[in-house]
Each structure stands twice: as structure tokens, then as C-alpha cells.
Amino acid sequence: NFLWDMCNYLVSACVVVLIFLAFQQRAYVAPANLPALLLLLLLYGWSITPLMYPASFFFSVPSTAYVVLTCVNLFIGINGSMATFVLELFSDQKLQDVSRILRQVFLIFPHFCLGRGLIDMVRNQAMADAFERLGDGQFQSPLRWEVVGKNLLAMAVQGPLFLLSTLLLQHGGRLLPQPQPGSLHPLGDEDDDVARERERVVQGDTQGDVLVLRDLTKVYHGQRTPAVDRLCLGIPPGEVRAQGSVSVCWE
């Protein structure tokens, strides 16, 4: 699923690059800047895709998840990037310190890494153009740590971490010890027909049955009392008329 989503994302990323190339924005498509743009877009997809997986688990309606997560992504990406950029424009040292701290904290969000990286690329190119007009060429590679290097590293690390979080949320229960029938409490008093059916199944008198359940047990996570406690049941032919009946019974 991750590989498929990345393939879909790469289509959008390629369209973005083509748009930048069409408008010839030097801050993004100059020979020295284009590799940084490509890495920003590639690593953004690498990190944001596995982040959306665990976030989607909190929703049951796909359309609601799409709207909410889109709004959250835009809010964090736009406001985080612009807030830190505006704070840098003030000469107050306290605001400068706040901006520096926020830039470090917001690196945990891929949206901020992408938005802030694009802003820093523009600022880096603008400063280079200004120095060039003054006859002093001081262009810095956008891949430097102070420009977009830290953003690229943050997103490269976030991808595996978010993917691991998704796998733990989906399959973490399998890593926990599950109660076995032998470790459950002894069976209490059962109805006569239930006891007779259990004895029949345990003794193996189920030849010809179309469905046999032996010691079927279900314990939900975080619960000690089993929801289904060692159910034994055999269904001979003629008692199940349709598959739908089995499904209803099973539910």
C-alpha cells in the first residue's frame, strides 16, 4: 500500500516540478537549486504518507478523515512556516530566540519541513542575487544544514518512524501474550445441552459435521474475561441452509 501511494504521489510531485520549470523560478529550478527541490518533494512524500496511516485510524468515515487531515496538514504547514519566518523579521532578541526554538520543534512535522524548506530556498537565492549585484558572489548551496539540510534529514528519519508506528498500531497486539485456553479460569456450570455438545465434540463424535468449533475463545485487548469462552459446537448437514446464516451466527 505504501509503495502504491508513493507511486501516486510521485505523479503529483513531477507535475509540481514541471510547473516550476515552466515559470523558470530560479530559486527552485536553477542548476544548483533543482536537486534540493527534488529531494524536498521526494522526502516529503516519504514522510507524510506513513504519517497519514496511523492518523486515519481515528476516523471511521473516509470523507471525514480526508477533510480533517487536509485541514490539519494545511494549518501546520502554512502557519508553522509563516510564523517562524515572520518572527525572524523582528529585531527583538527574544522573538529571535522563540523563532529559533520553534524551528527546531516544528521539524517533527513533514508539512513544516517542506514549507520552511521552500521559503529558505527563496531567501537563499534572494540573498545570493543581492550579493551578486554588489559584485560579491556568496551563493550557498541549498543543501547546507542551515538552509534545507536539516529539513531533509528530519523527513528522512520520519518516514521509517511513522511507518513503524503504523505497523505497531496494526499488529502490536500480536506481540503481546494472548491468553491460552489452559490459562483461563475453570469452566463454570453449563446447561445440559451445552455440556452434552461439548462432550460430543471433545470425544470426536463429529464425523460428517459440516462445521466444528472446538474450544473457540476470544479475549479482547485490555480485558481479562473472555467474550467467547471455549465454545464447542458441531453442526451436522441440513442444519445450515445458507452461508449468510453462518455469518450471522458467527457475528
Beta strands, then each sheet from edge to edge (+ up, - down):
strand 1: 211-218
strand 2: 228-235
sheet 1: 1+ 2-
end
